[in-house]
Structures are given as C-alpha cells and as structure tokens.
Amino acid sequence: MPILSYSQVGNKKDILGAGVQDSVLGTSIVLKDNSLIYQKVFSSDKSRPDLLMELKNFLTTTKGFKLENETDKQISGQLIDYVVNYKMFGGSSLGSGALLKYPIAAKVIIQVKDSAYRISIFDMAFKGLVNPITFAKSDLELSEAVTTNKRSKISNKELAINTLTILDKDLTSSFDLNIKRISEF
C-alpha cells in the first residue's frame, strides 16, 4: 500500500483546521463556513517591505486585480472579470470549462511577512451566466456550483473536482511571484 494512503488518519476536521469542512486533495481550495476559499502561502527571499513593494507592482499587472487597500502587512482588493485559462490546465469547453469560461469576481487579501505571503481569495462568483431557456444573465457563486448538502460538503462529482483543480492551478500560476513571466525573458 502506498505511504500516502496513511497520511490522513484520524478526524478530517482536526487535520483541516477549525471551521474547515472539506477540501480538494492536492489543491489550496477549502470549504470553510460553507464558503469556498483559495488560500496559499508562497515563499520569497525578500524582506516584508521589499516583498510588499514587489507584490504591489506585480498586482498592478495582474489580470483583473483591483487594489483597494494597503497597509505595511496586508494588501486587499478584488478580482473583477478574472478569466481562468482553463485550456492551459487541461480543461475543455464542455467539461470544467463550462463554468470556468465565465469571468470571476472575488475578494482578495494578501498578508505579508518576511520571506512569505499568504493569499486568500473568497466570495468567488461566476459573472454573467446565461440561462439557456430565458437567455437572462445572472451570477453564480462558486460555492453554490460545486458543493452539496446546503454547502456543507464539496461535491465528489468529477466535474466539480476538475473545476476546482483547474481553478487552483490557474490562481497559483497567476499569483506566484516566483514564476517567470514571458515579459521577464
């Protein structure tokens, strides 16, 4: 039996932390207090002031990010019309891309320490979904789309898991300062 099969022995709530109800294995997406949150810590070799300045400069070029507030320890803002590059991470327009092709709005908080920053993205919603019968546009909260039992558990359906996995990969790629961007070559 693989060693990893023993990695989650015990109560899942104890492993995930207080308030966390569920998670998607291998991602930084958790269901906490009936809402999905992307939360990840990235390392850096910079001091807090230098890292804060680099993040602020980086965020001005990040697709769909709007800066709202900044302190010496935290940056907050919003994602507005953020588009996931689902094809880059193996999604298809009929599968996980069916939702991910719509722009996302979300709240963002980035907490900065020496040598690390933690990004939290929450209140995520797909904007402008079209009803195929009435053609009316509406928004759909991510938590509503991929959870079950009144948002108490992440759906175990392949489509929900793939959607969250691709979203995780895209957000990680977009907010990791350590990734070399094409413009840096």
N, C-alpha and C positions, 0 to 999 in steps of 0.2 A: 504494500500500500504506500502511496506517495507520502512524503513527510508533510506536505501542505494540508493533507486531509485532517491532520491533528491540530491545525493552527487555530481553530475556533471552537475549542472545547469549552463548555460552560454556558452561562446565560448570555445570549446575544446582546441584551441591553447593557450588561456590565462591560462587554467588550467595546461597544459603540459609544458609550458615554451617556451622561444624564440627558434625558429629553430626546435622545435619538431612538427612533422607532425601527428604522430599516436602512439598508444601504445597498448599493450595487457593487458587487465584488470587483476589485481592480480599478475602481474609479474614486473620485473625490466627491461624489454626489451622495448625500444622505437625506433621509426623510426625518425631519425633526419638528416636533409640534405640528404635525400634519401638513408641513410645507417642505418642498424640496429645496436644498441648499447645495451649491457647489462651494466647497471650502478646501483650499490647498495652501500649503506652506512651501515657498520657494526659497532656496538658499542663495546667498550672494557673498562676495568677498568685500563688500563696501560697508562703511560706517553708516549709521542711521541717517545723518544729514545728507551724505552723498547719495545714498540709496533713495531717499525721498526725492531728491532733485532728479535723479535718473528716472524714477517712476513717473514723476510729473511730466517730464519731457517726453517719455515713451507714450504716456496715455494720451497726449495731445495728437499723436499719430495713429492711435488705436481706433479701428473702425467702430463707429457708433458709440464711443465713450464720451460722456459729457461730465466734466468736472463740476462739482457743486460746492465742496468744502474741503479745506486742508488745514491740518494742524501739524505740529512737529512730530507727531506719532501716527497720523492717520490721514488717508485721503478717502473721500466719499464722492460718489457720483452715480450716474445712471448709464445703462446701455439703452440706446434709442435706435430702433431699427437695426439691431445687430443681426447679421446674416451668418449662419453657420455654413461652413464649407463642407457639407456632408459628403460630397463625392470624393473629396480628398481622403476621407477616413473610411471609405468602403460603403457608404450609404447609397441607396438608389431612390429615384424619384417616386417609385411606387411603394417602397418599404418605409424605412425610417425617415427618408426624405419627405414623405408625405406631410409631416408636421414641420420638419426642420427647414423646409424651403420658405417658410413664413418668417418674417423678421421677429426678433425677440426684443422685448423691453424688460428691464430688470434693474434692481438696485444693487450697488456695488460698494463694498467697504474694503479698503486695503489698510491693514495695520502693519506698521514698520518698526523693526528693531534692528540693532546692529547685526549684520550678516544674514538677515532673513526678512521676508514679508509674507503676510497671510492675506489671501484674497477670499472674500466671501461674496457670492453672488446669489441673490434671493429675490423672491417675488417675481419670478420669471413668468412671462406670458407671451404667447404667440399672438401677433397682431394681424388683424385683417383677414381671418379665415373666412372663406366664402361658403355659405350654406348652398349645397348643390340643388336644393329644391326652390328656395326663395331667393337665392342669389344675394341675400343680405350678408353684410360683413360683420364679424364680431371677433372678440378676443377670447383666447382660451388659456387659462392658467396651466402651466406645465404640470403642477401637482394634480390638477383635475384629469389631465390627459393620461397619466401613466401610473396612477395609484388605484387601489381598490379599497373596499370596506370603509367608506367615508374618509378617504385619505389616510388611513391608518397603516397601510402596507403598500410597498411598491409592487406593481403587477409583475407576475413572473412570466408574462407572455413575451415571446421573443421580440416582437415589435417594440414593446416598451423598453426592454433591456437594451436592445440595439440603439434605440433613440437616445437613451441616457448615456450609453457608452460613447457614441459619436459626439454628443454634446460635450462630454467630459474631455475628450481628446482635442476638440476644437478650442474650448476655453483654455485648456492647459497650453496649447500651442500659441494662442493669442496673447496670453498674459505672462509668459515665462521670459524674463529679461535675458536669460542665458542662451536662448535660441538665436542663432544668426539669421538675420533677415536678409532678403535679396538685396535691399538697398545698402547693406553693410559690406557687400563684396567688392 
